Amino acid sequence: MIRARSLTALLACAALPLGACTTDAGAPPAVGSVSAAQEVITAEPTRAKNVILFIGDGMGISTITAARIYAGQKRGETGEENLLSFEKFENVALVKTYNTDAQVPDSAGTATAMHSGQKTKIGVLGVGPGVSRGDCASGLANPLPLLGEEVKQRGLALGIVSTARITHATPASVYSRSPDRGWEADNAIPADERGKGCKDIATQLIEADWDLALGGGLGPFFGSEKGGWREDAGADLTAAWSARTGGTYVTDKEALAAAPMDKPVLGLFSTSHMTYEAEKDGTKGASEPTLTDMTAQAIARLRNDPEGYYLMVESGRIDHGHHAGKAGFALEETVEFARAIEYAIDNTDPAETLIMVTADHSHVFTIAGYPRRGNDILGLVVPPAGEISNSEEPRPATDGKPYTTLGYANGPGAIANLAERPVPETGVNAQQQSAIPLRSETHAGEDVALYASGPGAQKARGVIEQNVIYDIIRSAFGWE
């Protein structure tokens, strides 16, 4: 009797006579009953040539659910039955996001966990938990490995894409080490910490080895004469980078499309973060590539490397929409994020490319109020007909006023005097009401999801620590 050691072996056993095969759960064959040559041996799992990690900044489970409904409703559907592109992946895990010193994390600590393999403190990049935030010497004394460095050392191509500033926490975690995520430009480093050996994040990007970096944030690379923020008014870090690498610096989507395919490319498409999808009007943000555009350019360029590539793609403005208390902004960003992922799915080989989709953290964002099936996800709560009420009108709260399905536990939409609560606004541009008044809505601490497809995706299962994502990537490349 041949014993099946895996699903692969089990499938092989299906061709054998009934009773000729047992699974791992069955009793092993008696000694001498089968030769080693007869055993079904499990094949080595296929290694990934390429890995793409998509990070939806702030894209918690409630954001995914609301975006799923929103995307469906934009097509005229009820929405609840819809699936975003990445929700079709078969391998899913829950990811614990806490930082070593914070129950509710920030993007620097969480992104560092994914790109170094170790959790660390809130607000620091590429340095271990022994660091004192804002202290250069302790930052230099506590370096962590960077996935971006190892990718290049092993001969692969490296790409970084974000709709936030390219020096912002999540993209910076690929290539930089800093005891403070805020040190994006030289003038952001406090005077008493300068000259101790720590470089600002923009300088680190310019000096790092990579093949493609696309996003917002020209400010940290230039002085005031060119619309930037650096201390030297005439500073231009991109010129030094181009001279060193022979690469092309671009500032709009047309120039990106025209840039040589066989040279590195740096694209900075806005002074700070790129334009919200919800605010693009044909003029504002018209010259900027979309996240899908940047993803397409990255894949087209990086795939030319025969050794393969690692690509990190961040939808950075999901997070910013939530911080502003504007759910519609966050959902528009999430829908574009899902579109970029769909492009990657359709334009890569699933046999050689591991695609993972996750978030660095969630937000205090809720879907509530018993709205009926198909109710406008950005609208007021209208209850199910014949269940709670037969009314077609929005359901009133105890103050007699209606309320929205989407809301926040805290943030700028709080009403100081609840007795004077206005009828809430609705739609993409509305600011949702919140319970606790804060100038900026905060992150939340619950687990986020990890979706995976391709070689190595089977390791995305169960409940995992966030730094395990780094291990999954290295294992998929065969670097264990």
N, C-alpha and C positions, 0 to 999 in steps of 0.2 A: 504493500500500500504506500503511495506517495503522499507526503505531507505538504500542504500548501503553507508557505511562510508569509505570504502577503497577498494583497488583492491581485497583483500581477500573477502570482503562482496559482491563486484560486481560479482565475480565468483560464489558465493553462490546464488545470485539472478538469475543467468542464468538458474537455474533449476525451477524457478517459472513461472507461466503463464505470457504471454505478457502483459505489462502494470502494473504488480503487484509490480514493483520495480523502484525506481529512484536513481540517483547518487547524490553525494553532490551538484552537480551543479543544480539539480532540486529543485523544491519547496518542503519544508517539508510537511509531512502529516498534515491534519487538526487535531486539538486537539480532542482527544477521538477516532480517527479513527483507532488506533492500540495500543495494549497493550505493555508494556515494554518487556514482554516475547517474543513478536513477532519480536522485533528488531534484526537485524543481528549485533552482537557485534564483533568487530575486535579483534582477538587473540593477546596476547602479543608477540612481536617479539622475536624470538629465541635468546638466549644469546650465546656468543662464549665461548667455553671451552678453546680454544687456540687462540693466535694471533701471526702471523708472519709478521713482517715489513721488507720488502726488500728495501734497499736504494742503488741505483746506484749513487755513488758519482760523480757528474758532468754530470749525464745522462739527458741532456736537450732534448727537442723535436727533434732537428736536429740530435742528436746522436741516438735516437731511430729510426728515419727514415732511416738514413744511415746504422745502424746495421741491420735493417729489410731487406734492399736491399742486404747488404753484406752477410747475412746468406743465403738468397735465392740463390744468385749467387754462393756461395760455393757448393750448391747442383745442380748447372747447370741450374738454372732458371734465368729469367730476373731479378727477385728480387723485383720489385715494388709491386707485388701482394702479397708478403709474409706477414705473421704476426708473431711477436714474441709471445712467450707463454702467456705473461701477457696482450697483446693487445686484447685478446679475452674476457677479463673481461667486464661485462656490465656496471659497475659503474665507472665513470671517473669524475675527477674534475681537475680544474686548481688551482695551489697553488702559492700564493705570498710569495716570499722568502727573502725579504729585512730584514736586521737587524735593531735594533732601532737606530743605528748611521751610517748605511751604506746602500746606495742605491743598491750596488752590494755586496752580502754577502760572508761569508766564511763558512766552514763546522762546525765550533764550534758553532757559533750563530744559524745556521739553525738546526743542530742536537739537540741542547739544546731546541729549540722551540718544536720539535717533542717529546722530552722525559721529558719536564717539564710543558708544557702547556703555556709557556710565551716566547715571543720574548725577545732577549737581545742583547748586543753589539757584535760586531765582535771580534773574537779571545778569547772568554771566555767560560767556560764550567760550567753549573749547577749553575750559579749565575746570579742575576738580573741586569737590566740595570743601577742600581745605582752604580755599581762597577767601580772602576778605574782599567784599565787593568794593570796587573803586580803588584798590590798593595794587599798584603796578607790580611791586616786588613779589607779593603773594601770588599774583597771576602768573608771573614768570616761573615761580617755584612749583606750580601745580598744573602743568600742561597735560592735556588729554590727547589721545590719537585722533586724527581727523580723517574721516572717510575720503574726503576729497583729495587729501595728500596721498593716501594709499592707492586710490584709483589711478592717479598719474604715475606713481612709482611702479605700478604693475603694468604700465603701458597702455591703459585704456584711455578713451576720450572722456572728458568731463564737461557737463553742461549744467548751468544754474539759471532758472527762470522764475520770475516773481512779478506780481502786479504791485507789490510794495517797493520801497527803495531797495536796491540790490545790496545795500549795506545794513538793511533791517535785520532783526534777530534771526528769522528762519533761514533766509538765504545765506547770511553771514556764518551760520553754523557749519556750512559745508567747508569753508576755507579759512576761518579766522579764530584767533584766541584773544579774548579780552576780558579783563576783570569787571568790565561794565559795558553792557550792550549799547549804552548811549554814546560811546566814544566813536561815533561814525566818521567824524572829521577831526582834524588836529585841534581845532579851537574848542572842541567839546571835552578834551582832556583837561582836568583842572591844572592850574599853573604849578601846584606843588607836586604833581605826579608826572610832569613832563621831564624829559631827559633821563629817565630811569630805564629806558629800553623797551617801553611799550609803544607800539605803533597804532595809529588810528585804523579803523576797519577799512576805510577806503584805500589807504596805502597798502594794507595787507592784500586786498583784492588785486590791486595793480601789480604787486610783486609775486602773487601766487601763480601756479601753473594750472591753466584750464583752457578749454577750447571755445566755450560759448558762455556769455553772461548777459542776460537780457532782463530789463526791468525798469523801474523808476529810479529817481534819485540822483540826478547829476549834481545836485547841491554839494555833497561831500567831496566831489572831485575837482571843483573849480573855486577860484576866488571870486570876489564881488564883481570884477571886471567882466566876467562871463556868466554872471547870474548865480554864482555859487556861494558857499559859506566858509571856505577855508580862510585861514588867517592871512595868508599872502594873497593880496587882491588880484595878482596876476597868475595865480597858480592854475595849472592844467595837468592833472595826473594822467589824463587819457593820452596826451601827446607822448609822455614818457613810455607808457605802455605800448603804444603803436610802434615807437622807435625800437623798443626791445624785442617785440614779438613779430613785427611785420603784419600785425592784425589790423582790422578795420573797425573804426569807431563810428557808430551810426546813431541818429537821433529821431528817425521816423521810419514808418513801415516800408516805404518805397526804397529807402537806402538799405534797409535790412535785406529786402528781397534781392537787391542788386549786388550785395557784398560778395566777394569771392568765396566759393564753397570750400576751398582748400586752405583757408587761413582762419585764425581765430577771429571772433567777432565780439565786440562789446557794444551793447545797445542800451542807452539811457534815454528814455522817451518822455521824461517829465522832470521838473525841478525836484519834486518830492515824490509822493506816491502817484501811481497812474490814475487816470480818471475812472470814477465809478461807472460801471455799465449803465446804471440808472440815470446818470447825468450826461451821457453822451447824446448830443442833439444834432449831429451833422456838422457842427462847428467845434464845439468843445470836445477834445479828445479825438478829433477826426484824423490826426496824423499818427496816432498811437496804434500799434498792432494790438489785437485782442489776445487774450491768453491762448486761445486756440491757434491764432497766427504764430505766436512765439513758440508754442509746442511743436507746430508743424515745421518751423524753421529749425528748431533744435534737432528733431528726429532726422530731418533730411541731411543735416550737416554731420551729426555725430555718427550716423550709420556708415559713413565712409571709412571709419577706422576699422581695420580688419580684426583688431583685438576685442572690439566691443566698446561699450560705454556705460557710464552712470549718469543719469539725468534726474535732477530734483526740480519739480515744478510746484510752485506755491501760488495758491489763490490768496493773496495777502489781505484783500479788502473785504472778505467775508467778515473778518474780525473787526475791521473799522466800522462797518455798517452796524454791527451789534453794539459796539461801544457808543455809537451815536444814538442808540435806541431806535434805529430805523431798520426794521425787519425787512422791508421791501428791498432796500439796498443790499442787504446780506443775501437775500434769496436770489436776486438777479446775478450776483457774483457767483453763487453756488451753481446756478443753471449754466453759466458760461464755463465754470470749472468742469462740470459734468460733460459739456460739449468737448472740451479739450481732451478729457480722458477718452471719450468716444473716438476722437481722432486717433489717439495713440493706439487704441485697441484695433482700429481698422487698418492701421498703417505700420504695424510691427508683426513679426512672426511669433505666434504664441508658443512655438516650440523652443524659441531661444530668448524670449524677453519676459522677464518677471515684471509685472506691473502691480504696484501696491498703492492703495489709496487710504489715507488716514487723516487725522487732525492732530494738532499739537495739544489742543485743549478744547473745552466747550465754553458755553456762555450761559448766563442765568435767564434763558429764553424758554418760554412756555407756550404750549398749545392747549387751550382749555375752554370750558364754558358750555359743553354739550351742543355744538353747532350741528346742523343736519348734514347729511351726506351731500357733498358737492358745494357746500357753503363757501363763499368767497373767502379764501384763506387769509386775505389781507383786509377782510371786511368785518362787519358787526355780527355778533352771534345771533343766528335765527335758529330756533330749536327744531328738532324733527317734528314733522306734521303728525298729529294724533298721538304723540308719545308724551311730551312734556306740555305742549300747548298746541292748539289748532291755529294759532296766530301765524300770519306770514310776516309779521313785524319783528324787528330785533327784540330779543329778550331783555327786559330791564333788570338792573341790579337793584339793591335795596334802596338806593337813592333815586330810583325812578328813571335813571339814564341807562342807555345801552352800553355795551362794552365789546371790545374786539376779541377775536379768537386768540390772537398773538399778543404776548405781553412780556414784561421783564420783571424780575424780582427787585432789581434796583436800576438806577440810571437817571438820565436827564429828563425823562418823561413823567416824573413823579409830580403829584399835585399837593402843594403845601396845605391847602384848605380843602379837605375832601367834600365839605358841604357845598363848595363852589366848583366841583368837578365838571368840566365841560363835556359835551358829547364828543367822544373821541373821533379824530380824523381817521380816514381809511385810505388805502391805496399805497402805491409804491413809495411815494414821497412822504408818507405820514411818519410821525414819531410816535411809537407805541407808548402807552402809559405804563408806569412802573410803580412798585410799592414803596421803595426806599429812595429818597432823593440823593443822587450822586451826580457830579458833573459828567462822569463817564461810567457807563455800565461796566460791570466787571466780568471776568472769566468765572467759570464754575469748575467744580472739582470732580465731577463724576467721570466714569470711564468714557472713552471715545471708541469708535469702531476702527478696525483695520480690515480692509478688503484686499484680496490677493488673487492673482491669476498668472499662470506660467510656471516655469521651472522653479521649484522651491516654495511654491505657494502653499503647499500642504502644511507648512509650519505655522501658518496664520490660523491658529485655533486656540480655543479656551480663553482664559484670562491671563494676560501677560504683562510684564513690566515694559515700560516704553522703550528702554534701552535694548530690549530683545529684538526690536526692529533692525538694529545695526547687525546683530548676529544673523538674522534671517538673510539680510543682504549679502554678508560675507559668505555665508554657507551656500547661497545660490550661485555665487561666483566660484565656489570651490576653494575658498580661502581658509577653511577651518583648520 
